[in-house]
């Protein structure tokens, strides 16, 4: 499998962390299973229709290009045929700030982006298929996202991106009451706006950020015992850390290490 990470144009850096490309060889046609991890960020996937297809739970065939919301519950995706996909790793509030979507409606599910684009008179999937080079496809996707941002005249509440940044920076440890007071919002209003712009509650987002901080430490092998990770990331004890890890990845830390192969950050391939 060949993986490449590509930085977005400057005008998209507030919305997109990076583009990525994953491609298998022409002889590698074996079915593959991928496990999107809870990471606090939505995304976009485009799979070349003539090279293969993605299937979700219950063997449901997924659209050729789709955006997906926050991942909270573990969901396995299956690819059939040759993998040649382009992904967009969005920032946490991108579904709302780019597409003006209520992000909570896409949590643990996806939206057919081609159908969405066709309602606006754009045959996005057909255009992407017609472009031969990967660079050209990413340029077309970038142009489409920029166009959506320009059309989104309703600016989201700026306090939510601030709250998101504080939660990420603190690895989920910042006081939510402090953020709520800074935003001059009631608890209910703060949670409603956060859900709408990010897709999950601030409490769940904080838990996901803590999980991701512990996962980074686990990936880096920067510990002697699992209890070190629990302590460093403010879990009550090792059992709480393992419980959270399993909730957001589907596996215990040791099982995850044995069964996952992570070329794409937070999108590992499962080893059968």
Helices and strands as residue ranges (DSSP letters): E 2-6, G 10-12, E 16-23, E 32-36, E 43-47, E 52-55, G 57-59, E 65-68, E 75-81, E 84-90, H 94-99, G 103-106, E 110-112, H 113-118, H 124-130, H 134-151, H 158-169, H 176-182, H 187-198, H 202-219, H 226-232, H 238-249, H 253-259, E 260-261, E 267-270
